[in-house]
Amino acid sequence: MSKFNPGAYLAGLNIDVMRFGLEAISELLTRLGNPQSSYNTILIGGTNGKGSTAAMLASILQQAGLKVGLYTSPHLIDIRERIVINGIKIPRKDWGALIAEIKDHTRGPVTYFECLTAAAFLYFSRKRVDLAILEVGLGGRLDATNIVDPLVSVITNIALEHTAYLGKTLESIAREKAGIIKKNGVCVTAAAQRKVVNVLTGVCRGQHARLLRLGSDFKIKMHQDESMSYEGQNRKINRLVVPLRGGHQLSNMALALAAVEILENKGYRIDDQAIHQGLAKTRWEARLEILRQNPLFLLDGAHNPAGMAALCRVLEKDFSGRRLIIIFSALADKDYRRMLQKIAPLAYKIFLPPLKTKRAVAPQVLATFTASLGYPALMPENVTVSVLQALQCADQDDLICACGSLYLAGEVKQIFPELICCDKRFPD
């Protein structure tokens, strides 16, 4: 009898299959004993900033002495990065055993994401976490993570994305993402567009839920020394520092702290020291991450127009004196045209390598589009060659930035193995 191979089993489920609906995951979890009901959860949805917000919140809660599960997606290199407890990813032995157990309890078709979500729920239950922070995969209302009843629902922001699945307007996307707001629950958000706020307000009213908004119910401010202060419903905290780069991280930090306040109202003890230390120790890879100096090599996971706009603001504000070399790849279901329209005008040179996933846009398609914008690009044979060629043509004061896809980020990280935190920091 051949040994069970969890990787082969998951590959057979097909990562590209998306199912919207909770019936299959609900049925599977029932057969597994509903492990997601044995601990409290926080659900984080939105367009951008979900992972960063989750990472900050998890770090704060860990510093407060809690055992914290963290479920995120996608992974950069190792699939086990998605399921973490207090900074340590699930060990290989546990991983293989859980996937085998889920396979044995599966009666009908399940998707790749449903299987991984069930594995996270089961692992967190077995390890008796105090809290689990769950990042929504796609949308919200019909996402597999939405099977839980969270203590607080976080909606970071909302922009046009996945329009083929979520709808072609901000309002329709907002309604899908607002599906994580539960009856008599609490939602915190940094969304500011009037159309989006109106949708969230309406959903909260219908669910008899509270809506807390950045800028009115809680506030964040950056000071000249680059420290930050937070003012919320019940507390004020000064001299906060978060190591994640970019002005957009301020709103993510504010959301994490607003969620902390909700948890405090529900009986959790989280003091100022835990907040300061948790923020200072937050690590989240491929978010304006510097991989090397001279020339500076920046890696960012921006993979939609809103994320690319945030990246461009940082490039223009913090790195304006440097000549910019871009390494760009994207998935076919992303709006790569609008992303390139934003970043190509900033670049001195553009490299467009192919990715190892079939979901990627062909470099020839990207190159044709950049040429139509007036920016010719190079098409190296792979990501490694792109990195090497970019380093060869860069002067010491130049900036190389790889962006456009988390799949690209994963391939780039493997070229800098000494900087892969998930392998150095998370032992088996």
Helices and strands as residue ranges (DSSP letters): H 6-13, H 23-31, G 35-38, E 40-45, H 50-63, E 68-71, G 79-82, E 83-85, E 88-89, H 92-105, H 112-126, E 131-135, G 144-147, E 152-155, H 163-166, H 170-177, G 178-180, E 186-189, H 194-207, E 210-213, E 219-222, E 228-231, E 236-240, H 249-265, H 272-280, E 289-292, E 296-299, H 305-318, E 324-328, H 336-343, G 344-346, E 349-351, H 363-372, H 383-393, E 399-403, H 406-413, G 417-419, H 421-425
